[in-house]
Amino acid sequence: MDHAHGHGDGHHHHHHSVDIKQVNRAFVIGIALNFLFVVIEVIAGLSIHSLSLLSDAGHNLGDVASLSMSLIALRLMKVKANDKYTYGYKKTTILVALLNAAILLVSIGAIGYEAVHKLFSPEPLPGKTISIVAAIGIAINTITALLFFRNKDSDLNVRSAFIHLLSDAIVSAGLVVGGIVIFYTRLFWIDALLSLVIAAVILLSTWRLLKDSLRLSLDGVPENIDMTKVKENISKINGIKNFHHIHVWALSTTENALTGHIVVTKETDMGTIENIKHKAKHALEHLNINHATLEVEMENTPCDEPDC
């Protein structure tokens, strides 16, 4: 495969490139802290029979699982390509993002179901304990969410981790408010109402993640690629008469690939063709496409593609 290469001018172009080391560390810290919080919630939830704490613990355990999957996917991304997997395992990052979106949707359904059930049969709860445990949750989730903040726009998995943790912090904030309200008013149904509001908040943030990861799974054009710009920039290069039969897809949540046909005049010699290809790949790297395979056609060659 004719891969795009580093430029002779000595600098590479990576838009929103991910700091893998920092992201790796963020995932490890996030997994450890969240698992610790799940243990705290389960112990507290069982001792005071609080359904909201236990369902939140379940939700947080789902987060620990999805953070772990994202970390594994990031590690798999580094595995070298082989004869069976010529792209390596880069695509696992996309599949994990899709799976994480699905897990979030399931947890939203579970929260919603429990909340509706509790609205009709509220149970007396110690509001103070709920507030204290949930406040620990706000601290843990906010700290871990901030670890992902810097890289959240560069990778779907990092964004899904950020959304997971931020929505958890919001859930915990809701539980704190609920606990305080219950403590002073004894309105136990507040617990259930808050759960429904929380579910709606998570749904909004999950929807985009689901849409993006589904598009990449179906080899759709990634969100950070403007096809019109790609066509315009390549067609502008001196010596290129036409650029067609273009396919753009995501290799992973951070790398994109392109295949396309370049049309040149019959008189163009091999040296000029190589130069044109080099310029085209250089231009594509500026447009977030790291791997390009370009086929060269001579002008007036019969072509049955609709976009010739």
N, C-alpha and C positions, 0 to 999 in steps of 0.2 A: 504493500500500500504506500502510495506516494504521500507521505505525511508532511504537513507544514513544518517548517524548520525555523530554528532561531535566526534572527536577522544578523546580517553582517555588521550593522551599526551598533551591535553590542547591547541592545536592550530589548527585553521581551514585553509583549503587551498582554496583560491579563486584566480584564475588567472584573472588579469585585473578586479578586482571587482569594481563596480561602486560606487562612492561616491554620494548616492541618494540625500543627503541634498544639496551638492554643485551643482549637476545637476539641482535640483528643482529650486534653486536660479538663476542659469544661465538662465533657461527657462523663469522665471518671468521677469528678467531684460531684456532679449532678446525681449520678446513680447512687453514690455512697450516702449523700445527705438525704435524698428522697427515700431510700430504703430505711434509714434510721427513723425518718418521720412516720413511715407506714407502721413501724413497730410501736412507736409512741401512740399513734391514733388507735391501733387495734387494742392495746392495753387499756387506754382511757375509755374507748367506746364500749368495750366489754364490761368494764367495771361500773359504768354509769348507764348502761343499756341505751346509748345514743345511736339511733339509726343513721343520723346525718354524719356522725364521725366515722362510723363503720363503712358507710357507702363512699365517703370521701377517701378512706383508707384503700378501699377497693380500686377507686379511680386512680389514686396515687401509685398503687401497685402496677396498674396498667401503664402508667408513665415510666416506671422503673424498667418495665419490659420493653417499652418502645425506645427509651434512651439506650438500652443495651443493644437493641437491634440496630439502631442508627450507628452506634459505635462499631459493631461488627461489620456493617456495610462499609463504613469509612476505611476499616482495615482491609476489607476484601478488595476495595478499589485499588489498593496498592499491589495486589497480586499480579504477577506478570502474565501476559497473554500466553496461550499455548495452542497446540494443534486443534484441540476440541473447542476452546473458547478463545477465538482470535482477538477479541476485544478485552480479554480478561473477565473479571466479574464486576466491572463498573456499573452495569445496569442494576445490580442489587440495591444501589442507593435509591434508585427510582421506585423499585418494588417495595422497599421498606417504607418510603414516604407514603405510598399508596396504602400499605398495610396499617401504618400509623393513623392515617385519616379514617380508615375503616374502624380501627379500635376506638378512636375518639367518638365516632358516631354511635357505636355500641354502648359506650359509657354514657353518652347523652341519653340514649333510650332508657338505660337502667336508672339513671338519676330521675328522669321524668316519671317513670313508672312508680318508683318509690315515693316520689313527691306527691303524686296524685293520691296514692294509697294513704299517705300520712295526713293529707288535707282533710280526709273524711274521718280519720280516727287518730287525732293528735294525742301524743303521750306526754305526761309531765317529764320535764328534763331539767337537770341542773345547768342553768345558763352560764354560770361562772366558769365551770370546768370546760365547757365547749369553747368559750371565748379564749381561755388560756391556751388550750391545745391548738386552736386555729391560729392564734397569734404566732405561735412557733412556726406554723405552716407558712404564714405570710413571709416571715424572715427567711426561711429555707428556700422557698420558691422564688422570692425576689432576688436573692443572692445568686442562685443558679441561673435564673433567666438572664440576669445581667452578664453572666459569663458568655452567653451566646449572642448578646446584642450586637456586637461589632461585626460578626460574620453572618447575621441573619438574612441578608439580602443576596448572599453569594451562593447559597446552597439550600435546596428544599428540605433536606434532613435537619439542617441547623435551624431553619425557620420552623419546622414542625416541632423541634425541641423547645424553641423559644415560645411558640404558641401554647404548647402543653404546659410549660412551667408558669407562663404568665396567667393562663386561665386557671391554673391551680392557686396562684396567689390571689386571684379575684374570688375564687371559691372560698378560700380561707378567710378573706376579708368579709365575705357575705356571712360566713359562720360566726365571725367575731361579733358583727352587728346583731345577727340573730340571737346569739347567746346573751348579749347585753339587754336586748329588747325583752327576751324571755325572762331574764333575771328580774327586771323591773315591772313588767306588765303581766307576767304569767300567761301570755298569749302563745300557747304552744304550737299553733298552726303556722306561725311565722317561719318556723324551721322548714316546713314543706314549701311555702311560698318562695322562700329564698332559693331553695333547690331548683325550682322551675325557672327562676330568673337566671340563675347560674347556667343551667342547661342551654338556655337561649343564647347566652353570651358565647359559650363554647361552640355552639352550632355555627354562629356567624364566622368565627375565626377558622373553623375546620373546613367550611365550604370551599374557600379558595384553595386551601391545601389539597383537598380532594380533587378539585377541578384541574389544578396544575399537574399533580402527580398522575392523574388519569390521562391527561393529554400526552405527557412524556412517555407513559407506558405504551401508548398507541402510536409512538413515533411521530407525534405531531411536532410542529415547529415550536421550539422553546420560546418562552415569553420575552426573553431579552434579545431575540433576533428579529430584525425588521427586514422582511423579504424584499420589499421595494428598494430599500437602501442597498441590500446585497446585490440585486440586479443592476441598479444604477452605477454603483462603484466599480463593478467588474466591467460593465459595458463601456465605461469611460476610459479604461486602460488602452493606451496606444497600441494598435495592431489587432485588437479584438473587435470582430465584426458583429458577433452575436454571442449571447450566453443563454443557454437553454437546458432543458431536461435536468432541472435543479432539484435536488432532494436535500433537506436539512432535517437532522434529528439529534436527539440527545444521547450521548454515550453513557453519561452519568448525570448526577444532579449538578455537576460543575463543568463538564466538557461537552462540546457540540461538534458534530461532524457534518460535512457537506460532500456531495458528489455532483458534478455538473459537466456539461459539454461546452467547450470554448470553440468558436468558429474563427479561423484566420484565413487570409488570402492564400491562394495556391503558391504564390512566390515566396512565402515565408520560409526561411531556412531553419534548421534544427536549433542553432544557437539562439536565434530570436525567439523561437517557441519556448525554449527553456527560460529565457529572460521574462517572457510574458507570464509564464506559469508562476515564476518566482514573485513577480509583482502582484499577481492575483492572490496568491496565498498570503502575502504580506498585508494586502488590503483586507482579506477575510479575517486575519487575526485581530485587526482593529475592530471587527464587527462581532467579536465573541465566538469565532469559529476556529478551533484549534487544530482540527484534522480535516484536510481537504484533499479529495482525489479528483483531478481534473482531466477530462479526456479532450484531446484536440481533434477538431474536424477541419477539413479544407472547405473553403467556400464552394457553393454549387454542388456539394456532395448530396446525392438523394437522401432525404430524411423523411421518415413517416411519423415523427413525433408531432403531436398537435401544437406544441409550443415552438416549433422551428420557425 
